Amino acid sequence: MQPLCKCLMNLRPLNGKPQFRQPNNLKMATQTNTSMYKLNHTMLRVKDPKASVKFYEDNFGMRVINQMKFEEAKFTLYFLAFDSPGAASPGNHWTDRESVLELTHNCINFSDTELILSLRFGHICFSVDNLEGACKMLEENGVHFQQKLGYELHNNTAAFALDPDSYWVKIIGQPSCQRESKTTNIGTYRFNHTMIRVKDPQKSLQFYRSVLGMSLLNTIENTDERYNVYSLGYRHEYDNSSKKLSTREGLVELTWNYGTEKESNFQYHNGNANPQGFGHLCVSVDDLNAACARFEELNVNWKKRLTDGRMQSVAFILDPDEYWIEVIQNEKLKKNAHW
């Protein structure tokens, strides 16, 4: 299978305006402000887009806010987000949001060994108004669970549902969660975070903070079980309380299992070698050319520069574990791709 970034170098979507433009001279780029960046989306590959879209729409209240079809490479992208009046960013352009879910469907046949790599991926997480009510609704809808609410490890504070491709969907309660309530309002849900595992926390924290400009918002040390969890995101005004983090979107959760940093040959699967599954995280920026010029100055590892190929509206950099980070323009701040 041809990697997604190679396809993006040469293709344009059927729908929408052309996305190809010659970037300005990167040396002449204006400054970029990382405080205006957003952790825009998480990409997962799916086998059956109809089943996956229906799952997230019917069970969590997300809706498709954008769709792109790349006929030559035979794949389609579905962008889902919470968009009700009670959502975090209802009505915003898809690039001007945090925590969009991108589902990628490759329109060719795969063997089970090629797709999907859901078991090695961490999880995505939704926060809900009433944890018991939400889990009750999911059970009534016939959703399968990896861990139901009440599992001892999580002290009755989280559950893990399974989507049609067996990706883990963590469900946590928001601060206003009423434990005794058996009802739930999906209009209040948030796509809270995406969890990935990292080998060396110091290298990863340095990258996400110094390169991407995120802030470390919370740390949980689980010394008995020998792992730590680091929550990062672009800082909001109300991020002074770890409890309030469950009400927001746009977080990445880095999980470090003690000792992996000492194993020279240890490496996590990044989801893009076979078998494939998780694809990438994506950051939308204030000025795409300037952001990429800054990344160049910071000597990042590139998967795709803006100038690679014909499609010069996206770039991909690599984090220390070689997870792909897509970089796109926030179209509300500056028109670039017009998608």
Salt bridges, closest charged atoms under 4 A:
ASP58 OD2 - LYS54 NZ 2.63
ASP83 OD2 - ARG63 NH2 2.66
ASP83 OD1 - ARG97 NH2 2.51
ASP96 OD2 - LYS332 NZ 3.81
GLU98 OE1 - HIS236 NE2 3.16
GLU98 OE2 - ARG248 NH2 3.45
GLU102 OE1 - HIS41 NE2 2.76
GLU102 OE1 - HIS280 NE2 3.60
ASP112 OD1 - LYS47 NZ 3.10
GLU132 OE2 - ARG179 NH2 3.63
GLU132 OE1 - LYS182 NZ 2.68
GLU139 OE1 - LYS148 NZ 3.29
GLU140 OE2 - LYS136 NZ 2.63
ASP239 OD2 - ARG248 NH1 2.71
GLU253 OE2 - HIS123 NE2 3.69
GLU253 OE1 - HIS193 NE2 3.37
ASP287 OD2 - LYS334 NZ 2.72
GLU296 OE2 - ARG305 NH2 2.95
GLU326 OE1 - HIS41 NE2 3.17
GLU326 OE1 - HIS280 NE2 2.93
